[in-house]
Amino acid sequence: MDSKLITLRPFKLSDADDLMSYAGDDQVTRSLRWKTLTTKDEALTFIKDVCIPHPWRRSICIDDRSIGFVTVFPGSSDDRHKADLGYAIAAKYWGQGITTKAIEVAISQVFKDSPNLVRLQAFADVENKASQRVLEKAGFQKEGVLRRYGYLKGNIKDLNIGEPNLLHVKLDPESN
C-alpha cells in the first residue's frame, strides 16, 4: 500500500456506511470497548455523539473513504501532559502496514496539536500479538505489562504498555 494514499481526517456524517463496514464487524470490535454496531442509525449516532465532538479522533482514509480510526485520549487536570492512543481498522486491511502508517502520522500530528503533551502511550492486550506488532513497527517500545489492568467486554485483561521512542519516530512522517 502506498503510504501517500493514507490520510487522517476528522469524521463526517457521510462516513456512516464506511464506519459500518468495520464497526459492524465482530472480528474488529472484539478488542474495542464499545459494542459492535448493527445499524446505519447507530453508526450515525456514534459519529455525531462520539467521533465528531472528540478532541482527537481521526478517520483513517484511503481515497477519502473511512477504513478505520486513530484516537488520542488526552489526560485532564494533572494528567494533561500525557495521552492514550487507540486504533482500529477494517479486517480486510489488516497486515498491510496501513495502521502502522496511520499511527506514525497521528504521532506527528498530535505532538504538533498538543504543545503540552510529553507522553503518548498505548495499551495492547497481551493476547493480541498483531496489535503489539503494529505498535512496535510504529516506533513504540514496550515498557511493561499491567496485570489485571484492562476491562474488556466482561473480562479483566493484562495489557502491555508502551510509548513511542521519539528518537526513532519521524515527527514529520511526510519528510522522507
TAMOCOR-V464814 format. One record per backbone hydrogen bond with DSSP energy under -0.5 kcal/mol. CO is the residue of the C=O (numbers start at 1). NH is the residue of the N-H. E is the energy in kcal/mol with one decimal. If there is no record, write none. Layout:
co-><CO & CO>
nh-><NH & NH>
e-><E & E>
This chain:
co-><2 & 3 & 5 & 5 & 7 & 9 & 12 & 13 & 15 & 16 & 17 & 18 & 19 & 19 & 20 & 22 & 23 & 24 & 25 & 25 & 26 & 28 & 29 & 39 & 40 & 41 & 42 & 43 & 44 & 45 & 46 & 46 & 47 & 50 & 54 & 56 & 57 & 58 & 59 & 59 & 60 & 60 & 61 & 62 & 65 & 67 & 68 & 69 & 70 & 71 & 71 & 72 & 73 & 76 & 77 & 79 & 81 & 81 & 82 & 83 & 84 & 85 & 86 & 88 & 90 & 91 & 93 & 97 & 98 & 99 & 100 & 101 & 102 & 103 & 104 & 105 & 106 & 107 & 108 & 109 & 110 & 114 & 119 & 120 & 121 & 122 & 124 & 125 & 127 & 128 & 129 & 130 & 131 & 132 & 133 & 134 & 135 & 136 & 139 & 141 & 144 & 145 & 146 & 146 & 150 & 152 & 155 & 157 & 157 & 158 & 159 & 160 & 161 & 161 & 162 & 163 & 164 & 165 & 165 & 168 & 172 & 174>
nh-><5 & 6 & 7 & 63 & 61 & 59 & 15 & 16 & 19 & 20 & 21 & 22 & 22 & 23 & 24 & 25 & 37 & 26 & 28 & 29 & 30 & 31 & 32 & 43 & 44 & 45 & 46 & 47 & 48 & 49 & 50 & 51 & 52 & 54 & 57 & 72 & 11 & 70 & 9 & 61 & 67 & 68 & 7 & 65 & 62 & 90 & 60 & 88 & 58 & 73 & 86 & 74 & 84 & 79 & 80 & 82 & 118 & 119 & 75 & 121 & 73 & 123 & 71 & 69 & 93 & 94 & 96 & 101 & 102 & 103 & 104 & 105 & 106 & 107 & 108 & 109 & 110 & 111 & 112 & 113 & 114 & 117 & 83 & 164 & 85 & 162 & 160 & 128 & 129 & 132 & 133 & 134 & 135 & 136 & 137 & 138 & 140 & 139 & 165 & 163 & 161 & 147 & 149 & 159 & 157 & 155 & 152 & 149 & 150 & 126 & 146 & 124 & 143 & 144 & 122 & 141 & 166 & 168 & 169 & 170 & 175 & 176>
e-><-2.0 & -1.1 & -0.5 & -0.8 & -3.3 & -3.7 & -2.2 & -1.6 & -3.3 & -2.3 & -1.2 & -0.7 & -1.2 & -3.4 & -1.2 & -1.4 & -2.8 & -0.6 & -1.0 & -2.4 & -1.3 & -0.9 & -1.9 & -1.8 & -2.8 & -2.5 & -2.6 & -2.6 & -2.7 & -3.2 & -2.3 & -2.0 & -3.1 & -0.9 & -0.6 & -2.8 & -0.5 & -2.4 & -1.5 & -0.6 & -3.3 & -0.9 & -2.3 & -1.9 & -1.8 & -3.1 & -2.3 & -1.9 & -3.2 & -0.5 & -2.8 & -0.9 & -2.2 & -2.7 & -1.5 & -2.0 & -3.3 & -1.8 & -2.4 & -2.8 & -3.5 & -0.6 & -3.0 & -2.7 & -2.2 & -1.7 & -1.2 & -2.1 & -2.7 & -2.6 & -2.2 & -2.4 & -2.6 & -2.8 & -1.8 & -2.6 & -3.3 & -1.8 & -1.3 & -2.8 & -1.5 & -2.0 & -1.9 & -0.7 & -2.7 & -1.9 & -3.3 & -1.9 & -1.3 & -1.9 & -2.2 & -2.3 & -2.2 & -2.2 & -2.8 & -1.6 & -2.8 & -1.6 & -3.2 & -1.4 & -2.4 & -0.8 & -1.0 & -2.1 & -3.3 & -1.4 & -3.0 & -1.1 & -2.3 & -2.1 & -3.5 & -1.9 & -3.5 & -1.3 & -2.5 & -2.9 & -1.2 & -2.1 & -1.1 & -0.5 & -2.2 & -1.2>
